[in-house]
Amino acid sequence: MAYGVSKKLQQSLFWFVMGYYVEHIGNLLLIYKLHKQKSIYGVSIESQICLLIATISRCIWFSDTRLPSMSLAWAELIIAVLLHVYIVYLCFKFKDTLYKDPPYYLKSYLLVTIAFLLSLVFHPGQKGVYFFTQQMFVSFTMFVEALSLVSQLQHMKTSMAVEGINTWYLIAVGVSRFSRIFFW
């Protein structure tokens, strides 16, 4: 037990972090696909940008939780940042003529803005002295992650790209989100 954290909470934190590791397996599959095909066919750049922003947001609120007591959580956070930066890099590197820009309502800047506004209203904890709190970043992360999936699913629908690796990537992301629901 780290820093006086109860065994039940420690188990809960473990499964929360493991959810992110499952997502990393999906990210590694996505990186493999991008390298193998040298194309981002079936991958939404907007979705990947949103996930990178969500990861950066997680870096902000990470220290305001009990997660820093787990070395596994620190390693996960570092891996998350590296994987998401690399995926966004690959998306721009392999962006080709087959990629169609999404509708304006699925652009990353609009999705992030919507998530920000939602996090101002719906977040755990009390409002701080200056209104903003670290907890707003927690809800911001969840909203951005959810909205990024909408962008990815819409992209797959319009491009008719439901390949095996994309499917496994989405399954890993879905399992990751589902495992983290138990934490909340």
N, C-alpha and C positions, 0 to 999 in steps of 0.2 A: 504494500500500500504506500502510495506516494503522498507526502505532505498531509497526512491525516484524512485522506479521502477514503470513504467507506468502501467496502468490498463491492457492494452492489453498484455504487456510482463508478467505481473503477471498471467493472465489467461493462457498464453502459458506455463509458468513454471508449473502451476497447472496441466495441462493436461500431460505434460512431466512426472511429478512425478506420476500422476495417472496411467500412462502406466506401471510404475514399480510395482505399487500396484496390477495391474491385473496379472502381472507375478508372484507376490507373492502368489496369489490365486492358480495359477497353481503349484507353488512349494509346497504349502500345500497339494494339491491333490496328488502330487508325493510322499511326505512324508507319507501320509495316505496309499498309495499303497504299499510302501516299508515296512511299519510296518505290514500291513495286510497280505501280501504275504510272508514276510520274505525272499524275493528274489529280485534281481535287473533285473529279466527277462524283456527285452524290454527297459531297460535304459542303455544308453551309459555312462560308467564311464568317458571316455575321454571328452565327451560333458560337463559333470558336473564339471570336473576339469577346463575346459576352462571358464565356466560361473563363477566359483569362482575367477579365475584370472582376468576376466573382472570386477567383483565386486571390487576386491582389486584395480584395476586400477582406477575405478570410485572414490574410496576413495582418491586417489592422486589428481585427477583433480577437484574434487568437490569444493574445497575451492577457485579455480580460476574462479568460475562462480558466478552467482547471486543466485544460489540455497541455499546457507547458510542463506539467509534472510528468508527462509521459514522453520518453525519448522516441518512441514509435510515432507519436504525433508530430514531433519536430521533423523527423525524417520524411514523413508523409507530406508535410507542408513544403519542404524543399523540393521533393520530387514533383509535387503538383505544379509549382511555379515553373520548374524546368520543362516539364512535359507540355504545359500549355503555351509557354513562349515558343517552344520548338514547333508545335503544331501550327500556331498562327504564322510563324516564319515559313513553314512548308506550304501552307495555304496560299500565301502570296507568291512564293517561289514557283509553284506549279499552277497558278491561276492561268487558265487557258481560255480560248474563245468559246468553249462549250459552256462556260460558267455564265449564267444569267443573273443579273442583279435582282435581288428580291424586291418586292413592293416596298414602298417607303415605310409602311407600318411594321415591317420586319427588319428594318435597319438597326444595327447595334446601338447607335446613338439614341434612337427613339425607345428601344427596349430598356436601355439602361436608365433613361429619364423616367420612364413609367415605373421601373423598379424602385428608383430613388423616391419618387412621390408616394408610392405605396408604403415604403419603409418609414416615411415620416409619420404615417397614420397608424400602420399596423406593425408594431414591434414589441418585444418583451421588455419589461422593466419600466422604470419611471423616467420622465423627462428630466434632463440635467438642468443645471443652473442656466446654461446658455442654450437650452432646448435640445441640442444634439447630445446623443449618448453613443457609447460603443455598441450598445444593443441594436441600434438602428442599422449598423453594418451587418449584424447577424441576419436580420430580416431582409436587408438589401441583397445579401448573398443568395438567400433562398429564392427571392423573387427573380433575380437575374438568371439563376440556374434553371428555374422553371420556364421563363420566357425564352431562354436559349433553345430549349427543346422544341418549343413551338416553331421557331425559325427553322430548325433542322428538319422537323417533320414536314413542314410546308415545302422546303427545298426538295426533299426526297419525293414528295407527291408531284411537284411540277416537273422535275427532271426524270421522273420514272426510274430512279436509281435506288433500288432496294437490293443491293448486292449482299452476298454472304457476310463479308467483313463489316459492312455498315450495319447489318442486322445484329451481329455480335457486339459491335460497339454500343448500339442502342440498348441491347439487353444488359450489358455491363453497367451502363449509366442508370438504367431503370432499377436494377438490383441494388446499386449503390444508393440511390435515392430512397428505395424502400427500406433498406437496412438502417438508414439514418432517421427514418420516421420514428422508429422505436425509441431513439434517444429523446426526441422532442416529446 
